[in-house]
Amino acid sequence: RRVRFTTSHPAQMTADILDAMKDAHPTVCPYLHLPVQSGSSRVLKDMRRGYDRDGYLRKIAALRERIPEIALGTDVIVGFPTETEDDLEDTLSLLSEVGFDTCYSFAYSPRPGTAALRFADRVPPEEKLQRLARLQELQKGIQHERMQRWVDRTLEVRVEGRSKRRAEESTGRTPENRVVNFAGTATPGSLETVRILGATAFSLRGERVQVTA
């Protein structure tokens, strides 16, 4: 009923894969994690990512052209050794332009054997954390705004089990990979129809709707 093509490296996200996702929709869920890492073409080159900002944005446009309702996630690293304030602004503007539904963000730290070690790390640790906080605050606002669009809609939720925070609630996910919590007990793996009553930046809350034949 649902298959998730979870993630792809942007440089390997070809037109053939885009077309395959479209052709298999809705069995292949309308969600994709496409890690950008930086919104600066100069930093992307230093990272040896194999694409630039414009190339990444073209992939996003191609995805939304084929699957307009697709939800998108990404990864971002701030404080890369060569990242300047202008580079960070490029990343922040890319988040606003794309409107990601989820974003995993990290402050850069050295890793053995990586090409980044050839650069002197010019970004102090406290500056990395400040940049990360700025990015996360921006992204939280973007996510909150995007989640509000689902309020008052009725969605199909695949149940995963009990809510971790409220034992009297069940939790599951929509085809777009959004977390939904709702009152009552439901069988893991079952599909429930849920009307959305409220939203935060990270999850939806709703009530089960009885579906009549």
N, C-alpha and C positions, 0 to 999 in steps of 0.2 A: 504493500500500500504506500509506503514511504521509503525512498532511498535518498540518502544524503551524500552528495559529492562535497566533501567537507572543505577542502582547501586546495589551492594551486599556487605555484610560484608565478607571479605576473608574467615573466618572460616566457613561460611555458603554456600560458593560457591562450591557445590558438583559436582561430575562427572555427575549426572543426569541433573543438570541445564546446565552444559557445553554442554552435548549432545543435550539438548532441544534447546539451542541457535543455535547449528550447524544445527539441523534438520529443524529449522524454518527460517534459512537464505535463501534468503535475506529479507524476510518480517520482521523478527527481525533484526534491523540494526546492522552492525558490529562495535559497540561501547560499551564500558563498563567502568564505574567508579568503581574502586576497591581500596578503601582507605587503604594505607599501614601504615600511621602515622609515622613510623620510619623504617630505614634500619638496625637497631641494634637489634639482637635477645634479648640481655639483657634488652634493654629499652622496647621492645615489651612485655617481661615477666612482667616488672614492671607496664606496662600499662594494663596488664591482657587482652591482645588482643586475646589470644587463638590460636596463630600461631607464628612461628618464621620466620626468613628471608628465609631460605631454603624452608619452606613450602609455603611461598608466591610466591617465584620464580617458584616453581613447578606449581602453579595455572596459572601463566602467560604463562609458556611453554605449558600447556595443552590447554589454550585458543588459542594460536597461532598455535598449531598443528591442531586444529579443524577449526579455521577461520583465515587463514594466514594474511588477510588484516585488521584484527580488530584493531581499534584505542582504546587507553587506557588512562583513566584519573585516578588521585589519589588525596589523601589528605596527607599532611605531617605537623607534629608539630615539631618545633625545640625548644630547650631550656627546654625540660622536666626536672623536678627537678634532676633526676639522670643521665642526659645526659652528657657525657664527650666529649672531642674533638675527641677521637677515635670513639665514637658512631656517632657523626656527620659525620665523614668521611665515616662510613658505609652507612649512609643515602645518601650521595652524590654519592657514588659508585653505589648504587642501582638505583638511577635515571639514571645514565649513562648506566648501564647494561640493564635496561628495555627499556629506550627511551620512556617515557610517552609523549602523545600528549598534555595533559593538566595536570596541577598540581595546586591545591589550597593549599597554604602554610601559616602557621600561627606561631607566637611566643607563647609559652605556657603562659597561665595565669590561676590562681587557679579558680576552679568552686566549689560551695558549694555541699557537698554530694558526691564528687568523691573520688575514692580510692587513687588518686594521692596526696591528702592532708596528707597522712601518711608520706610522704617524706619531709624532709627539702629542700627548694628550694635553691640549691647551685649555680644556674646560674644567675648572675646579669642581670638586665633589659637591659643594654647597650650591653652585650654579646649576649643576645637573639636576639636583632635586628641585630647585626653584622652577626650572624649565618644565620638569615633569609635572609639577603641581599646576602650572598654567595650562598645560595641555589637557590634563585630566579634568580641570574645572570647565574648560571649553567643551570637551567631549560629553561631560555629564549633562550640560545644558542641551546639547544637540540630541542626545538620547532621550531626555525627558520630553522634548518637543515632538520627536518622532513617535514615542510611545503613546502620547495623548491622542494620536490619530485613530487608535484602536478602540477608544472608549465608546460605548454604546453599540459596538459591532458584535456580531455573533460569530464565533470561531470554532473550528474543529481542533480539539486538544487531545494529543496522545498522552495518556497518563503514564508517569514514571514512578509514582509511589506517593508516600506521605510527604507533606511539606516538612522541611528541616526546622522551620521556626514555629509552626503551629501543628500540633499532632492531630487536631480535629480537621485539618485541611488536606487536600490532595494537591499534587503539583504535576504539571506536564508541559508540553511544548506545542506550539502551533507549527504549521509547515515552514514558516519563516524563522523557526528556531527561537521564538520568544517564549520566555517562561511565564506560565499562567498558574496562579494559585486559586483554588475555589473550595468552598465548604463541602464537607462530607467525605465519605470513603468511596474510592473507585479502584477498580482492578488495574494493576500495572499492565500496560500494553493495550488497554481498551481505548476506544475513541469516544470522547465526550463532546457534546455541544455546549459551549459556555458563552454566556453574554458577559461582555467586559464592562465592569462598573467603575474601575479606577486604574490608574497607572502611575508608576514611579519611573525613574530613569533606567531601572534594571528589571522590572517585572510588571506583569498585569495581574489584576485581581477581578474575579467574576463569580457568577453563579451558574449552576447547571440549568440547562433548558431542556424540558421534556419534548422530544421530537415525536410528532404523531405521523402515522403513515398516511 
